[in-house]
Amino acid sequence: MIQQLIVLACMLGANLALDNGLALTPPMGFMSWERYRCIVDCVNYPNECISEKLFKKVADLIVSEGYADVGYEYVIIDDCWPAHQRDAEGKLQPNATRFPSGLKHLSDYIHSKGLKFGLYEDYGNYTCGGYPGVLGHLETDANSFAAWGVDYVKLDGCYAKYADMQEGYIEFGNYLNKTGRPMVYSCSWPAYMNATQVDYEVLQKTCNSWRNYDDIADSWGSVVAIMNWFGKEQDLIARHAGPGHWNDPDMLIVGDYGLSYDESKAQMAVWAVLAAPLLLSVDLAAVAPRFKAILQNRDVIAVNQDPLGVQGLRVSQVNNIDVWTRCVTPKVGSECSYAVAIVSRRTDGNPVLVSYVLKDIGLNNSAGYNFTELYDGTKMVLSSPNATLVTRVNPSGVAFYKATAIVV
């Protein structure tokens, strides 16, 4: 079943993807929502309110703190940026107090740093935060985004009629394409429906990525709920991910308040296996060094950005220990190399020793694999698919390996 899903994913990715040449690997960058929500009080929260000042600071820190060097490139404003009223011509306008220089100025500033600019809106009468939505203004708003130099559009689904969502998202995407400006299109309509109600073939021809499930919160419980949903629904959704079109489990909360060090490593590992967009939502000025090292781990990012673009799968779930694997390069004939994330959902306070016969978790290369643990660099050779991987995993933690197929 695992290999059949991988083959089908590659076939669908080749034939049905949105053909705008964008997001050939999962997008990486910063998105404001989880960390900054809808803070608009710049008097009491001058360094956290949704404002020109905040996003210039984010752009500066992405460059100065080394995030751009490892691939993070988008600076995305989430909700609560607009004025409550459109202008006399019916056009969206940013809040004049919080964005006094306008969005084109901010876009130019972000571009001057070698980064890209993203913006949120909603297919409804209002955004989730109560600001003007795009409904009734689709072409006008698409043209405004292009004029402002937007490179990434997130379209939410609050205050929209579910029955109208699919056609509405398609229509807005067409208007974005008609502008001639390349803009990654991130859709949210699946998150407002049961997974079985979504037409994934239409979705992947319309959008570069899509939210599938609830908003992430700053907690391990939220991360676990998202992982469980993706594992439960993987037979339905995983085959529709690939270059140019990605399932999106929501933002990275590594470096915020809610995750321990081990939990942070686990989120980063599973998001890498899921081929998820890596969108930071954190105060970049306050990330402790060891959490920053997780976010900038080049080996983990390489798994996420693997050019095969195959979404990984949960292949084992026993005693609150989950195994996730992902086919990655290099391939040896028809056999993949693999990323292998062994994730503990246990909370009993004790590390556990676990073991897996390679072929039982889908690793079938006849000559075996060279294993490297991607966080601590530990190496081992397992020279047969009948060999056993033995490792320790901490409570609510992960052991994360690259298993490179050995050439006979």
Secondary structure, 3 states (H helix, E strand, C coil): CHHHHHHHHHHHHHHHCCCCCCCCCCCEEEECHHHHCCCCCCCCCCCCCCCHHHHHHHHHHHHHCCCHHHCCCEEEECCCCECCCCCCCCCCCECCCCCCCCHHHHHHHHHHCCCEEEEEEECCCECCCCCECCCCCHHHHHHHHHHCCCCEEEEECCCCCHHHHHHHHHHHHHHHHHCCCCCEEEECHHHHCCHHHCCHHHHHHHCCEEECCCCCCCCHHHHHHHHHHHHHCHHHHHHHCECCEEEECCCECCCCCCCCHHHHHHHHHHHHHCCCCEEECCCCCCCCHHHHHHHCCHHHHHHHCCCCCCCCEEEEEECCEEEEEEEEEEEECCEEEEEEEEEECCCCCCCEEEEEEHHHHCCCCCCCEEEEECCCCCEEEECCCCCEEEEEECCCCEEEEEEEECCC
